[in-house]
């Protein structure tokens, strides 16, 4: 017997304004899954710290920046997911829920980007020249981050739809996954 056999679902989505099919996911479900992934990534950051040689205070500035990016890109989506789930509990659901969430995501992501850019610029220039891949990856994800942040602003001002808000969460989770893979695969500097 299928898992969802005992669960009666609505036939129309309140948020998508279309019929629910077996392939449709409600915003609360998507936020819950993304929150679980974000918690797992934050936990993986702890695993990276524990299994690396030397204490975190002995790490190079580039490795510390990678850890900050991993933690920030894990904690921010978790907070945004929790905010969205909190607002979904209000009955009746506010009409501007995704505008509000996108506005908050825009501000928080902008502050995070400014902070990480300051840390990146403080790195030793010789070390950055040696690490061309680090510079390329930082600027590549920075450009995608700017695009996602502009989408958040557009969503907050005009559209107010869930999927644009969720792009911010997905982008941050993918960024955290990438930083985790880099920290595991690259040798400490």
N, C-alpha and C positions, 0 to 999 in steps of 0.2 A: 504494500500500500504506500503511495507517495507521501512524503513528509507533510505537504500542505493539504492533505485530503480532509482534515477536520477543520481547517481554517476557511471561513467564508470571507471572501474579499469583495469589496465594492466593485461594481461593473464600470464605473466612471471615476476617473481621477479628479480630485478637487484642484490639483495644481496644474495638471497637463491639459485639462479640459478635453480629454479624448478617452475612448474606451480602453480599459485595462486589458492587456493581453498577458499571456504567460511570460513575455519578454519585457514587460514594463516594470520599472522599479520606482517605488515611491521615494520622495526626497528623504524621509526619515530613515528608510532602509539604507539608502546610499550614504547618508551621513554617518550612520552607525558603523557600516563596514569601513569607511574611510577613517573613522576614529580608532577602530581596532588596529588598522594598519599603521597609523601614526604612533600609537602606543608601542607597537612592536618595534618600530624603527628607533624610537627613543630608547627602548631596552637594548637594542643592538649597539647603540652608542656606548652604553655601559660595558657591554661585552668587548668592544674594541679597546676601550681604555684599560680594562682588566688584563687582557691578553697581550697587550703591547709591551715591549721591553722598556724599562725606565718609567719613572713617574711622569705625570702629565706636565709637570714644571720643567722637565728636561727635554720636552718635545721642541721641534723647530717651530718657528712662527707660522710656516705654511701648514704644518700638521695641526696646529692649534686652530687655524682658520678653518680647515676642513671639518674639525670637530664642532666648531661653532655653527658652521653651515648645516651640518648633519642634525645637531640638536635644534637649531632654529627652525629648520624645515620639517622637523617632526612635531615640535610643540605648537607652531602656528596653525597647521591644519587641525590638530586636535582641538585647540581653542575655538577655531571657526566652526568645527563640527558641533561642538558642545553648544555654542551660541545658536546655531541653526536648530538643533534639537530642542533647546530651551524655548525658543520662540514658537516651535511647532506644538508645544504643549498648551499654549494659550488657546482657549476656546471662546468664540470662534477665532480661527486662525487669522491674524492681521493681514490685510490686503497687501501692504507694502513690506512684507517680511523679507523678501529677497533683495529689495532695494536697500533696506537697513543693513542686512548682512553684507552686501557688496560694498556699501559705504564704509563699514567697519573694516572689511578685508582690504579695501584700498588704503586706508590710513595705516593700518598695522603693517601691511606689506611694504609700503613706502618707507616707514620708519626702519623696518628690518633691512631693507635694501641700502638705505643711507648708512646705517651702522656697519654693515658688512663691507661696503665700499670704503669706509674709513679704515677698517682693519686691513683691507687689501692694499690700500695706498701706504700704510705704515710698514709694509714688508720691505725687506732689503732689496734694492734694485738688482744687485748681482744675482741674488737667489731667484728672482722672478725671471731674469734673462735666461738662466739655466733651465728653468721650468717653463718652457714655452707652452706645454700642454695645460698647465695650471692657468696661465693667463688666458689662453684660448677658451677653456671651459668656463672660466669666470665671466668673460665677456659674452660668450654664447648664451649661457643661462641668464645673464643680465638682460640681454636683448629680449629673450622669451619672457622674462619677468616683467619687463616694461610693457610688452604687448598684453600680457595677462592683467597687469594692473590697469592699463587703459580700458580693457574690457570691463573691469570692475567699476570703474568710473562711469562708463557708458551704461552699464546695467543699473547702477545706483540712480542715475539721472533720468534715463529714458525707459528702459525695458522692464526691469524688475522680474526677471525669470530665474528659475532655479539653476538651469544648466550653466549659465554664465558665472554664477557664484561658485558652482562646483568646479569650474575650470581652475580657479585659484587654488582650491584644495588639492586637486589632482596634480597641478604643476608643482606645488610644494612637496608633495609626497614623492613624485618622480625625481625631483632635485635631491631629496634626502636619500632615496635609493641609490642614486648615482654617487653621492658623496660616500655612502656606506661601502659601495663596491670599490671606489678608489682607495678608501682607507684600508680595506682588506687586501687588495691586490698590489698596491704600491708599497715599496719598502719604506720604512721610516727614514727621514732625512737627518 
